[in-house]
Amino acid sequence: MTDFQHIAVPDVAAKQASMKIVDIRDRQSFANGHMPDALHLSNDNFAAFLEQTPKDMPVVVVCYHGISSQQAASLISQQGFEEVYSMDGGFEAWKLAQPVVTENT
Protein backbone atom coordinates (compact mmCIF):
# COMPACT_ATOMS: atom_id res chain seq x y z
CA MET A 1 0.00 0.00 0.00
CA THR A 2 1.28 3.43 -0.89
CA ASP A 3 0.92 6.31 1.50
CA PHE A 4 0.49 8.91 -1.22
CA GLN A 5 -1.57 9.14 -4.39
CA HIS A 6 -0.78 10.04 -7.97
CA ILE A 7 -2.47 13.05 -9.52
CA ALA A 8 -2.58 14.28 -13.12
CA VAL A 9 -1.70 17.82 -14.24
CA PRO A 10 -5.32 18.75 -15.21
CA ASP A 11 -6.57 17.65 -11.78
CA VAL A 12 -3.95 19.80 -10.04
CA ALA A 13 -4.82 22.74 -12.28
CA ALA A 14 -8.49 22.41 -11.39
CA LYS A 15 -7.92 22.17 -7.63
CA GLN A 16 -4.66 24.00 -7.00
CA ALA A 17 -6.29 26.89 -5.11
CA SER A 18 -7.18 24.45 -2.31
CA MET A 19 -3.84 22.60 -2.33
CA LYS A 20 -0.30 23.28 -1.17
CA ILE A 21 2.10 22.84 -4.09
CA VAL A 22 5.68 22.00 -3.09
CA ASP A 23 8.43 21.95 -5.72
CA ILE A 24 11.48 19.89 -4.82
CA ARG A 25 13.60 20.75 -7.87
CA ASP A 26 16.86 22.65 -7.38
CA ARG A 27 16.73 26.36 -6.55
CA GLN A 28 17.89 27.56 -9.99
CA SER A 29 15.32 25.45 -11.84
CA PHE A 30 12.61 26.76 -9.52
CA ALA A 31 13.69 30.36 -10.12
CA ASN A 32 13.66 29.80 -13.88
CA GLY A 33 10.05 28.62 -13.79
CA HIS A 34 7.55 27.07 -11.42
CA MET A 35 3.86 26.57 -10.83
CA PRO A 36 1.87 29.55 -9.51
CA ASP A 37 1.87 29.69 -5.69
CA ALA A 38 4.36 26.82 -5.45
CA LEU A 39 6.70 26.61 -2.48
CA HIS A 40 10.31 25.69 -3.17
CA LEU A 41 10.82 22.87 -0.67
CA SER A 42 14.35 21.93 0.33
CA ASN A 43 16.15 20.53 3.35
CA ASP A 44 16.56 24.13 4.52
CA ASN A 45 12.84 24.82 4.94
CA PHE A 46 11.40 21.30 5.39
CA ALA A 47 11.00 21.64 9.17
CA ALA A 48 9.27 25.02 8.78
CA PHE A 49 6.97 23.54 6.12
CA LEU A 50 5.98 20.74 8.50
CA GLU A 51 5.25 23.23 11.29
CA GLN A 52 3.34 25.77 9.20
CA THR A 53 1.24 23.57 6.92
CA PRO A 54 -2.03 22.16 8.31
CA LYS A 55 -2.04 18.35 8.23
CA ASP A 56 -5.47 18.35 6.55
CA MET A 57 -4.26 20.55 3.66
CA PRO A 58 -3.77 18.47 0.50
CA VAL A 59 -0.10 18.58 -0.55
CA VAL A 60 1.09 18.08 -4.14
CA VAL A 61 4.78 17.29 -4.63
CA VAL A 62 6.34 18.35 -7.93
CA CYS A 63 9.75 17.45 -9.33
CA TYR A 64 11.12 17.38 -12.88
CA HIS A 65 9.33 14.33 -14.30
CA GLY A 66 7.29 12.83 -11.46
CA ILE A 67 9.88 10.31 -10.28
CA SER A 68 11.68 11.78 -7.26
CA SER A 69 8.45 13.44 -6.13
CA GLN A 70 7.12 9.98 -5.26
CA GLN A 71 9.80 9.44 -2.60
CA ALA A 72 9.26 12.96 -1.23
CA ALA A 73 5.47 12.47 -1.21
CA SER A 74 5.93 9.29 0.78
CA LEU A 75 8.16 11.09 3.28
CA ILE A 76 5.66 13.95 3.69
CA SER A 77 2.74 11.56 4.16
CA GLN A 78 4.71 9.81 6.92
CA GLN A 79 4.75 13.15 8.77
CA GLY A 80 1.00 12.89 9.34
CA PHE A 81 -0.44 14.68 6.31
CA GLU A 82 -3.83 13.27 5.33
CA GLU A 83 -3.68 13.83 1.54
CA VAL A 84 -0.36 13.77 -0.30
CA TYR A 85 0.03 13.54 -4.07
CA SER A 86 2.88 13.10 -6.51
CA MET A 87 2.10 14.94 -9.74
CA ASP A 88 2.53 12.61 -12.70
CA GLY A 89 4.87 13.97 -15.36
CA GLY A 90 6.27 16.59 -12.99
CA PHE A 91 6.94 20.20 -13.88
CA GLU A 92 7.88 19.24 -17.43
CA ALA A 93 4.31 18.01 -18.01
CA TRP A 94 2.82 21.05 -16.23
CA LYS A 95 4.63 23.63 -18.37
CA LEU A 96 3.32 22.07 -21.58
CA ALA A 97 -0.28 22.83 -20.63
CA GLN A 98 -0.39 25.34 -17.78
CA PRO A 99 0.95 28.77 -16.81
CA VAL A 100 4.43 29.09 -15.37
CA VAL A 101 5.82 31.74 -13.03
CA THR A 102 9.43 32.88 -13.31
CA GLU A 103 11.49 34.89 -10.87
CA ASN A 104 14.06 37.47 -11.83
CA THR A 105 17.17 36.49 -9.92
C-alpha positions as CSV (number, residue, x, y, z in Angstrom):
1,M,0.0,0.0,0.0
2,T,1.3,3.4,-0.9
3,D,0.9,6.3,1.5
4,F,0.5,8.9,-1.2
5,Q,-1.6,9.1,-4.4
6,H,-0.8,10.0,-8.0
7,I,-2.5,13.1,-9.5
8,A,-2.6,14.3,-13.1
9,V,-1.7,17.8,-14.2
10,P,-5.3,18.7,-15.2
11,D,-6.6,17.7,-11.8
12,V,-4.0,19.8,-10.0
13,A,-4.8,22.7,-12.3
14,A,-8.5,22.4,-11.4
15,K,-7.9,22.2,-7.6
16,Q,-4.7,24.0,-7.0
17,A,-6.3,26.9,-5.1
18,S,-7.2,24.5,-2.3
19,M,-3.8,22.6,-2.3
20,K,-0.3,23.3,-1.2
21,I,2.1,22.8,-4.1
22,V,5.7,22.0,-3.1
23,D,8.4,22.0,-5.7
24,I,11.5,19.9,-4.8
25,R,13.6,20.7,-7.9
26,D,16.9,22.7,-7.4
27,R,16.7,26.4,-6.6
28,Q,17.9,27.6,-10.0
29,S,15.3,25.5,-11.8
30,F,12.6,26.8,-9.5
31,A,13.7,30.4,-10.1
32,N,13.7,29.8,-13.9
33,G,10.1,28.6,-13.8
34,H,7.6,27.1,-11.4
35,M,3.9,26.6,-10.8
36,P,1.9,29.5,-9.5
37,D,1.9,29.7,-5.7
38,A,4.4,26.8,-5.4
39,L,6.7,26.6,-2.5
40,H,10.3,25.7,-3.2
41,L,10.8,22.9,-0.7
42,S,14.3,21.9,0.3
43,N,16.2,20.5,3.3
44,D,16.6,24.1,4.5
45,N,12.8,24.8,4.9
46,F,11.4,21.3,5.4
47,A,11.0,21.6,9.2
48,A,9.3,25.0,8.8
49,F,7.0,23.5,6.1
50,L,6.0,20.7,8.5
51,E,5.2,23.2,11.3
52,Q,3.3,25.8,9.2
53,T,1.2,23.6,6.9
54,P,-2.0,22.2,8.3
55,K,-2.0,18.4,8.2
56,D,-5.5,18.3,6.5
57,M,-4.3,20.5,3.7
58,P,-3.8,18.5,0.5
59,V,-0.1,18.6,-0.5
60,V,1.1,18.1,-4.1
61,V,4.8,17.3,-4.6
62,V,6.3,18.4,-7.9
63,C,9.7,17.4,-9.3
64,Y,11.1,17.4,-12.9
65,H,9.3,14.3,-14.3
66,G,7.3,12.8,-11.5
67,I,9.9,10.3,-10.3
68,S,11.7,11.8,-7.3
69,S,8.4,13.4,-6.1
70,Q,7.1,10.0,-5.3
71,Q,9.8,9.4,-2.6
72,A,9.3,13.0,-1.2
73,A,5.5,12.5,-1.2
74,S,5.9,9.3,0.8
75,L,8.2,11.1,3.3
76,I,5.7,14.0,3.7
77,S,2.7,11.6,4.2
78,Q,4.7,9.8,6.9
79,Q,4.8,13.1,8.8
80,G,1.0,12.9,9.3
81,F,-0.4,14.7,6.3
82,E,-3.8,13.3,5.3
83,E,-3.7,13.8,1.5
84,V,-0.4,13.8,-0.3
85,Y,0.0,13.5,-4.1
86,S,2.9,13.1,-6.5
87,M,2.1,14.9,-9.7
88,D,2.5,12.6,-12.7
89,G,4.9,14.0,-15.4
90,G,6.3,16.6,-13.0
91,F,6.9,20.2,-13.9
92,E,7.9,19.2,-17.4
93,A,4.3,18.0,-18.0
94,W,2.8,21.1,-16.2
95,K,4.6,23.6,-18.4
96,L,3.3,22.1,-21.6
97,A,-0.3,22.8,-20.6
98,Q,-0.4,25.3,-17.8
99,P,1.0,28.8,-16.8
100,V,4.4,29.1,-15.4
101,V,5.8,31.7,-13.0
102,T,9.4,32.9,-13.3
103,E,11.5,34.9,-10.9
104,N,14.1,37.5,-11.8
105,T,17.2,36.5,-9.9
